[in-house]
């Protein structure tokens, strides 16, 4: 759905991404031998990958939407128990928390999402999903079209790699499986259920998202990574009448139409043009037939921004414009409902400066830093709830597409399937391996002996 990362534009733009060496101009200040650690992680991946591949395809064939991830959560809980983690299920409804203690030291959180999308898969893969679930009262196909299946596989693989190298680090691992990212409710649900009071509060947090860029690459965005997201429903309340008697009505369609046009002045005339902000009316529902003026019009909006003051400006501007539109028609006040929202994900600059040179030492130019002066991605992610709770974090972007396919598509002018497309299909092995390497090295950087 609307809140998954669409990573291609910023990662692929050469001006936006720099090699880590160019961005940080620093060698890794790590407490461990990066080359030796990489070799050990790769050896563990060589041993574990057949199982990770089977796990990935199992999850892909059995996707579940937000807060219905019962099978998925049980599967991952079983995987983590088998390798020695203490697992608590049903945190924030269907979330899981897996803890592994390895002596005194920092607590490090690694997060994956559990949920999929109400969408019919059209990849034609031999392991394609044909699963269905009831979503909003209707039976719907379900597909891991945002790549969370890749995330879950590399989450398990990272845990296995860290246990295989536990002589290199100390502290506590906190692996969380978060439900309902797509509806931006799962992170808040886990926090509300005591994620950071029932369990150790992490000193650091890491997560990663797959996108339609070349596999084997990882982008490290300093500063704002994703936009804030707010969902607002507005109901204009009018008075119904016959279509031939508009003077007897208070027409909510006129109010809504006026609002759709006028609200864009919040963007063009009230917002600093140097600041990112979007107001989109995605649905406008009113009336049933041609000759009846209805008594209500319902509009559904999404708002996106990076900076907190711009987020407030958009929310206030939408509310003020809706009320003004109703007043102009001498109508009752509109009903304005803020349904959901999440802040921008902002990577911790000091933590970026620590992990980026380590990833560069292991991956070379395949690890790229996007500086804080460049814009983030316009889609949204509820990992921000963990950052807002005080967890310094880095949220990575991992490429998942065959670079030859990307080059062919570009040469032929063909669009590349992106996240949320029914054709989105990351290449499993290099994608999962890159995710494991990125997250495992990140943990070693902050918890290394």
Helices and strands as residue ranges (DSSP letters): H 8-12, E 17-19, H 20-24, H 34-61, H 70-82, E 86-91, E 95-102, E 107-113, E 132-135, E 138-141, H 148-164, G 166-168, E 171-178, H 186-192, E 204-214, E 218-221, E 223-224, E 228-237, E 241-242, G 246-248, H 252-262, H 264-265, I 266-270, E 277-286, E 292-293, E 296-305, H 308-328, E 335-342, E 346-347, H 349-363, G 364-366, E 367-370, H 384-388, E 393-401, H 403-412, H 428-447
